[in-house]
Amino acid sequence: SWTDNSPSLGTNYYRLVQLDADGEKHVSNTLAIDYYPSECLIMYPNPTSSTLRIDHCHPSAVLRIFSALGNLKQEVILNDSHTTFDLSFLDAGLYLVQLQSGPNTETQRLSIVR
């Protein structure tokens, strides 16, 4: 067995080449493996008064902001891994920021201060 200890972000391609003792060569089918770490949401500054920067490692994702009571306040489709949001429309308080890409979901707390 073999482990890729530092896969690239995104799709990685692998195949095996086996060389037998008699010199015969066998090549396996190519496998495409998607690698997106489950924890890759970075948001700053936190706490913030109005502007929030979001960095993430997914090629596309859905970002949702929920109030502490679970009410959806904003939902945005992200096609860029670096985005800045104006959150001045939100009241001061605690919120949950959820990033979803395919089956992966990551949630972090956000504090809005005035």
C-alpha positions as CSV (number, residue, x, y, z in Angstrom):
1,S,0.0,0.0,0.0
2,W,1.0,3.6,-0.5
3,T,-0.3,6.9,1.1
4,D,0.0,10.3,-0.5
5,N,0.9,12.4,2.6
6,S,0.5,15.7,0.9
7,P,-2.2,15.6,-1.8
8,S,-3.0,18.7,-3.8
9,L,-6.3,20.5,-3.2
10,G,-8.9,19.4,-5.6
11,T,-8.8,16.4,-7.9
12,N,-5.7,14.1,-7.7
13,Y,-5.0,11.4,-10.3
14,Y,-3.3,8.1,-9.4
15,R,-2.4,4.9,-11.1
16,L,-0.1,2.0,-10.3
17,V,2.6,0.6,-12.5
18,Q,3.7,-2.9,-11.6
19,L,6.9,-4.4,-13.0
20,D,7.1,-8.1,-12.6
21,A,10.4,-10.0,-12.0
22,D,10.1,-11.3,-15.6
23,G,10.0,-7.8,-17.0
24,E,6.3,-7.7,-17.7
25,K,4.7,-4.3,-17.0
26,H,1.1,-3.8,-15.8
27,V,-0.5,-0.4,-15.6
28,S,-3.7,0.1,-13.6
29,N,-6.6,2.3,-14.5
30,T,-6.3,5.9,-13.5
31,L,-8.3,6.9,-10.4
32,A,-9.5,10.4,-9.7
33,I,-9.7,11.3,-6.0
34,D,-11.1,14.6,-4.8
35,Y,-9.4,16.0,-1.8
36,Y,-11.1,18.8,0.0
37,P,-10.3,19.0,3.8
38,S,-13.4,19.2,5.9
39,E,-12.0,22.2,7.9
40,C,-10.9,24.9,5.6
41,L,-13.1,27.9,6.5
42,I,-11.2,31.0,7.6
43,M,-13.1,34.2,8.5
44,Y,-11.7,37.4,9.9
45,P,-11.9,39.7,11.6
46,N,-13.9,38.0,14.3
47,P,-15.5,39.8,16.1
48,T,-16.3,42.3,13.4
49,S,-18.4,45.5,13.2
50,S,-19.4,45.3,9.5
51,T,-16.9,43.7,7.1
52,L,-16.1,40.0,7.1
53,R,-13.5,38.3,4.9
54,I,-14.1,34.6,4.1
55,D,-11.3,32.4,2.7
56,H,-12.0,28.7,2.0
57,C,-10.5,25.8,0.0
58,H,-13.5,24.6,-2.1
59,P,-13.9,25.5,-5.8
60,S,-17.6,26.4,-5.1
61,A,-19.6,26.4,-1.9
62,V,-22.7,27.8,-0.3
63,L,-22.3,30.2,2.7
64,R,-25.2,30.6,5.1
65,I,-25.3,32.9,8.1
66,F,-27.8,32.0,10.8
67,S,-28.8,34.0,13.9
68,A,-28.3,32.4,17.3
69,L,-31.9,31.3,17.2
70,G,-31.3,29.4,13.9
71,N,-33.0,31.9,11.5
72,L,-31.3,32.1,8.1
73,K,-30.1,35.7,7.6
74,Q,-28.1,35.3,4.4
75,E,-27.3,32.7,1.8
76,V,-24.7,33.2,-0.9
77,I,-23.1,30.9,-3.5
78,L,-19.4,31.3,-3.5
79,N,-17.4,30.7,-6.7
80,D,-14.3,32.4,-5.4
81,S,-12.2,31.2,-2.5
82,H,-11.7,34.7,-1.2
83,T,-14.8,36.9,-0.6
84,T,-15.5,40.0,1.5
85,F,-19.0,40.6,2.9
86,D,-20.7,43.7,4.2
87,L,-22.6,42.6,7.3
88,S,-23.7,46.0,8.5
89,F,-27.3,44.9,8.0
90,L,-27.0,42.4,10.9
91,D,-27.7,43.5,14.5
92,A,-25.0,43.1,17.1
93,G,-24.9,39.5,18.5
94,L,-23.7,36.0,17.9
95,Y,-24.2,34.2,14.5
96,L,-23.3,30.9,13.0
97,V,-21.5,30.9,9.6
98,Q,-22.0,27.6,7.7
99,L,-19.9,26.7,4.6
100,Q,-21.2,23.7,2.6
101,S,-19.5,22.2,-0.4
102,G,-20.9,18.9,-1.5
103,P,-21.2,16.5,1.5
104,N,-18.8,18.7,3.6
105,T,-20.2,21.2,6.0
106,E,-18.3,23.4,8.4
107,T,-19.8,25.8,10.9
108,Q,-18.1,28.5,12.9
109,R,-19.3,31.2,15.4
110,L,-19.3,34.9,14.4
111,S,-19.6,37.8,16.7
112,I,-21.0,41.2,15.4
113,V,-20.2,44.2,17.6
114,R,-21.3,47.8,17.3
